[in-house]
Amino acid sequence: MLVSHNMAAVNALCSRCIILNLGGVEFDGPTDQATARYYAESLNMSSGSDLSGRRREGSGKARFSSIQIQAVDAAGQRLAVASPGCDLQLQVELECRADFAHANLAVIIYDASGYRVVDTNTAQKGEFMSLQAGQIARASFLLRDVLLRPGKYFIGLWLGREGVETIDDIEHATTLDFAEGTETNLHPVIFPGTYLCRFEQYISILQ
């Protein structure tokens, strides 16, 4: 028996799930249905950017307060919906409650099963965040050419020092839906993987 909030582990190891709520059985059935129900009800995620009510872990020296996500095209023009191949502008704000130094800020994208599929963080660029109590900071990321399969994704936020301290960790801060686009609508069969790479193809008749 596995007891966990880690949806990636649950999906990898279990074919049947039971969701408990207030000591009672709320759901008993297939893992994929349990995952969808868990995200819809247990996380209680609502639309909007306010993160004050999100479930989180960490020392609390700083707290993520808001997140904004905007899909744009290669020229930076806003798009109505995200679709494979678009760019994503992500902006997060955080409030510092106690001094900290040299922290890494990460934005993670999980698929609907809880698998971590995209990870971007300031340390990858050799940059770290240091704040003093009372300061408010804003971090902006631009993810280029995001080729995710159409579907629902979850955005996670993490701030801390790897192996030393977690300052604020919101595993699921908000949701992001990818719609069909020019990268996926030329064939009725949706590709099975999570990520659609760029590729070129050539066919030659040899005989």
ABEGO torsion letter per residue (X at the ends): XBBBABAAAAAAABABBBBBBGGBBABBEBAAAAAAAAAAAAAGBBBEABAAABBBBEAGABBBABBBBBBBBAAGBBBABBBBGBBBBBBBBBBBABBBBGBBBBBBBBBAAGBBABBBBAAAAGBBBBBBBGBBBBBBBBBBGBBBBBEBBBBBBBBEBBGABBABBBABABBBBBBBBAAAAABABBBABABBBBBBBBBBBAX
